[in-house]
Amino acid sequence: MEFGHRLGLPGALSGLPLSPLVPRYQELVAHQRALGLRHIGEVLIARDGCLRVLDGVYVRRAARGWRRVDSEELRRLQAGQADAKALLRRLAELHDRNPMALRQVLLYQLIEILQDHPQGGRTDSVVSLGIDSGEAAALLQAACVRLPLDPRQRAATEDIEDAWEHGRLRRAARRATELPPDGGRDPYLIRRLAGIAARVRETDAALNAAYRCEHEGEAGDAGDHYLRAAQLAGDCPHAIRGLVRTHRPAEGTPGTLSVDLAGDSVALAWPGDTDPASWRIIRLTRGTAQSRTSLAEIDRQAEEGAPQDLQPPVGSQVRYAVFPLCDGRITGPPFVSRALLVAPEVSGLRTADGRARIEATWTQPPGAVGVSVAVTGPDGRTSHIDAPDGGFTAHGLQAGEHRIRISCRYRSSSGEEVGSPGVRARVAVHPWPSPVLDLTAEPQVGCVRFAWTGGEAAEVRLVEWTGEAPTPGTELPIPPQLPAPLPWKQTSAGLVPPPGTIARVTAIAVLGERAVTGPGVLVEAPAPVTALTVERTDGGLARVIFEWPGDAGQVSVVREQDGHCDEYRVTRTVFLREGLRIPVGPAKAHIRVTTTARAVDAIVVPPACAESLLPADITIAYRILPGTRRPLRRRPATVRVALMSPAGEPATDLPEFVLVARSGDARSPVRPRHPADGTTVLRLKGEELNRAGTIEREIAAGDCRPPYALRGFLLGGRAASVRLEEPSPANLVVR
């Protein structure tokens, strides 16, 4: 029995759909699968609802019975199902376009599910899909009657309407050959296949007419026929190539299609609106002698919306044709671009000159297999360099302007190596100074004398870098960036560095606006020691006093005495905290104090040495010898003054010895505090004491009545450097 005879509804199903025959069917399926639906009918029914699909699409409502799915119902469903809004909107578009489209798509999907279902021959399988049980048996019969499709045929049935809608006639014709000749007895599909065949015949007739006109030299008429063929079959390569061959811009047109390489992509621009939806961009890639020009449609855009071909065939020559569209169909002649070689150039080219050389760096395009460089000198000679590493250096060049051309090499699809037109630049090789080869520094007293080799015909500057000095041989093309010459005072003996200087002095050869760094030497000029004073103290020591020299870390003290020389070093912290005492003998000593250099391996400019002569330890001692007592007579006290000096040390310029007496009360006479604090009772000249060595004299107390106190003082001469040895204060009281 034929399908539908059991329904009791004659003519309800006059044919089963072999194809959904709706445009953008894959977009519809994508929305459906995103919601997890097996077929589009599941979005139309509630959880416990069901569908009728044989005589139109109906949904059952519990209170109202069956309701036909129309535009009003689809709008109501859109308002209640926000997550399915995109799918329901697409279904509404299909219904408005063709009221039978929903039933056709739904039957196509249900039959496909049942034919692929392992239990598709059972009515409960149909009911599980949400179909009314009254139509289950008939739908099973439909699944058995309709021709099963393999994956290739199924793809053809789903794509054929898209190809037809967008004027892709050749594609639609290829899809038609993959379907059964009778269209699976689908009346809608049969009509579509008939329309495709008729349009193919019309297109072929237009192409034949174009070929005849082109052969006869009528390019304008041939172009018109090619345009007619392209309007009928927008994907016909013969029509596209023919339009490009016969393209002639009309006089007075505002311009043509311009193309430019932008990195590894091609930017396109043409007059008027460049909305991608209104135009079709075709890329024509030139083939080899054995192959024809290939076509490719460009549908990718740049982020800012300007049309771009983001993946052009590198190493090939291309042209572009832009066709105006209306509803996806070509409506007029195209804009055609010039031929363009897709061979991107290097980017970020940077050049610099050096001593008889040129340096260049760049960024190589990703698709390039290599870079070739040609350098043409002032004499017109050209040398070729292979530079695969993003840069090159050419040595041995003469001064003057040099021209360079940097070209990228690409491998075309046919395996041939193609070179880009190249990026050109001009670089002037300037005269550079000869570098300083060696720098020496010879310390002098308070200054340093520099000498060098190299730097011929150049100005040699001595400078100090604020940071780390460049390595010798570094080329500096901008002399204003050089540090200023050393500001040291110039004398006939050399340069005088300021006290406390530690400087790395570098020699730089300068010629015009170019400079080359040379070697350097480390020079240190320690600050001198000032305000040196040396004085003897008890215990055979001498105290050394001076002002610490600036930031010096260590000071050296040298004592020369009795033909021997000893060195003592003291650090700043110890000196400031404890001072400095050194052992000395009784003989005279020569004390020299100098600052120690801080830098290692530095050329040290010796500072002025602080010197002091410590006299010999000369002592003048005196003793009071009490007078003898006799009846009715008392002999006055006697003082003994003795001179003691080291052997071999002459005692010259000795001070004068003065003995002063001062009376007091009977209990405790007051001791004199200075030479004028009392009565002078004895005065001995230094020469007299030097000649005699030891002198005894009676004390002429005069008006002083016992008890009185005595005290000796040294006046004049070397009083500060001669030590006075005094007896106990108790022995200096005369009673």
Buried (B, 14 or more C-beta within 10 A) or exposed (E): EEBBEEBEEEEEBEBBBBBBBBBBBEEBBEBBEEBEBBBBBBBBBEEEBBBBBBBBBBBBEEEEEEBEBBEEBBEEBBEEBEEBBBBBEBBBBBBEEEBBBBBBBBBBBBBBBBBEBEEBEEBEBBBEBBBBEEBBEBBBBBBBEBBEBEEEBBBBBBBBBBBBBBBBBBBBBBBBEBBBEEBBBBEBBBEBBEEBEEBBEBBBBBBEBBBEBBEEEBBEBBBBBBBBBBBBBBBBBBBBBBBBBBBEEEEEEEEBBBBEBBEBBBBBBBEEEBEBEBBBBBBBBBBEEEEEBBBBEBEEBBEEEEBBBEBBBBBBBBBBBBBBBEEBBBBEBBBBBEEBBBBBBBEEBEBEBBBBBBBBBBEBBEBBBBBBBBBBBBEEEEEEBEBEEEBBEBEEBEEEEBBBBBBBBBBBBEEEEBBBEBBEBEBEBBBBBBBBBEBEBEBBEBBBEBEBEBBEEBBBBBBBBEEEBBEBEEBBEEBEEBBEEBEBEEEEEBBBBEBBBBBBBBBBBBBEEBBBBBBBBBBBBBBBBEEBEBEBEEEEEBEBEBEBBEEBEBBBBBBBBEEEEEEBEBEBEEBEEEEBEBEBBBBBBBBBBBBBBBBEEBBBBBBBBBBBEBBBBBBBBBBBEEBEEEEEEEEBBBBEBBBBBBEEBEBEBBBBBBBBBBBEEEEEBEBBEEBEEBBBBBBBBBBBBBEEEEBEBBBEBEEBEEBBBBBBBBEEBBBEBBEBEBEEEEEBBBE
